[in-house]
Amino acid sequence: MASLQQSPTTLSLRSSLLPSSSTSSTSRNPFTLRIPTRPRRGFGVRMSSSVARSYAAALADVAKSNNTLDTTSADVEKLEKIFSDPQVFDFFRSPVISVENKRQVLDDICKSSQLLPHTANFLNILIDSKRVDVIREIMKEFETVYNEMTDTELAVVSSVVKLESEHLAQIAKQVQRMTGAKNVRIKTVIDPSLIAGFTIRYGGTGSKLIDMSVKKQLEEIAAQMDLGDIQLAV
């Protein structure tokens, strides 16, 4: 698949993540990745996306070669939750805090979260490459790469209350029938604005929507009751 073709950047990062017999034990990470730290004006968003994709693809490639793709995906989910905390995110991207302090905190996170060695090494690479600022984008890109590698369709199910496992299983089967995907991955979101019922968003960019919410039904009723459409008898 074209989007997963390995560029020199991806291969270089991949070699940094994998153990090497020629690397000294005192050198924590062999950093060979070369990406501009300050993109030219006007190219910030596109460069950020490209960088995130390169890092995500490299991590997924290493995980696949180690036969730990699913476990690495679980690591990434843990990191998504950890770095969704603004205090954690700001700490690691702060230019004032030393690299050593960041590594100490990172070591604690890796141990408490029981992350795989190459996931921990990956985080250290981000710190030394000063790329922690795009870690959230990397996590999102990894999910996309993972889904492509495993022929997985992601379905985001939003509801007012937590749905039972059997209901989610039925939704997964329905999405699988509609998309023909080998696997279906369900993500749940609590959304009180729906009033009742649920919505299912799927497709490569979440472009397809199944809306079974009461909110949607009320909107349709309100549209049908639009006074502008009512003709009064004279």
URDA-V822118 format. One record per backbone hydrogen bond with DSSP energy under -1.0 kcal/mol. NH is the residue of the N-H (numbers start at 1). CO is the residue of the C=O. Records with the same first field share a line. If there is no record, write none. Layout:
BEGIN
NH->CO  CO
END
This chain:
BEGIN
4->1
5->2
11->7
12->8
13->9
14->10
15->11
16->12
17->13
18->14
23->20
27->24
31->29
43->40
47->43
48->44
49->45
50->46
51->47
52->48
53->49
54->50
55->51
56->52
57->53
58->54
59->55
60->56
61->57
62->58
63->59
64->60
65->61
66->62
67->64
68->63
72->68
73->69
74->70
75->71
76->72
77->73
78->74
79->75
80->76
81->77
82->78
83->79
85->82
89->85
90->86
91->87
92->88
93->89
102->98
103->99
104->100
105->101
106->102
107->103
108->104
109->105
110->106
111->107
112->108
113->109
115->110
120->116
121->117
122->118
123->119
124->120
125->121
126->122
127->123
128->124
129->125
130->127
131->126
134->131
135->132
138->134
139->135
140->136
141->137
142->138
143->139
144->140
145->141
146->142
147->143
148->144
149->145
150->146
152->147
153->183
155->185
156->201
157->187
158->199
159->189
168->164
169->165
170->166
171->167
172->168
173->169
174->170
175->171
176->172
177->173
178->174
179->175
180->176
183->151
185->153
187->155
189->157
191->159
194->191
195->192
196->194
199->158
200->210
201->156
202->208
206->203
208->202
210->200
212->198
214->196
215->194
217->213
218->214
219->215
220->216
221->217
222->218
223->219
224->220
225->221
226->223
229->226
230->227
END
